[in-house]
Amino acid sequence: MKQLFATAAIAAVTMSSPAFAASESYVLDASHSQIVFSYNHLGYSTNYGMFSGFEGTIAFDQDNPAASSVNVSFPVRSMMTGWEARFEHFMGQDFFGAGEEEMVTFTSTSIEVTGDTTALITGDLTLNGVTKPIVLDATLNQVGDHPMANKPWAGFDATTTLIRSEFNVGNFAPFVSDEVEVMISVEAMKAE
């Protein structure tokens, strides 16, 4: 079961490394993978945003899951906030100052299986031109053959907390919370 979890965790998180001889390739299902973030606004409300439709690649080594890896990247400007003025504010000089080509990336560096359906996935997050290590607390949802696609599939959820000022987007903290809660839910399919 731990090996199955490692397969799903790797397939779901967002990270990279060269493929190994015994590895199998997986790709994220862009239509069923989301990253949702939330933060406290002045103590009055919790605001949410989302990234969706992103893609990633996974190299999974069943004999040595710790040698597996995943790589995901997506444009900062693919952020959805539900309000155009908020999106423009986030992309402006108060926060990202994001151009069309600016990317968010996550590259795995290690995976520690902690239980039958849990793991800690460590990797380097690059956001706003700053790269820092983060740890994703991941849970296996399911591994098996997809009933419609008829191929191996994996899904999991993960959470982490980011300190936005560490990525040079800390304007208005602490009034707008410096801590940003991140929830990830992804599916991945075995590559053709």
Protein Blocks (a to p, Z undefined) as FASTA:
>chain_A
ZZmmmmmmmmmmccdddddfkbccddddfklcccdddddehhlaccddddehiacddddd
fklmmlgccdddddfklpcehiaklmmmmmmmklnopafklccddddfbdcdfbfkbccd
dddddeehiacddddddddfbgcddfklopacddddddddddfklnopaghiakbcfbdc
ddddddddddZZ
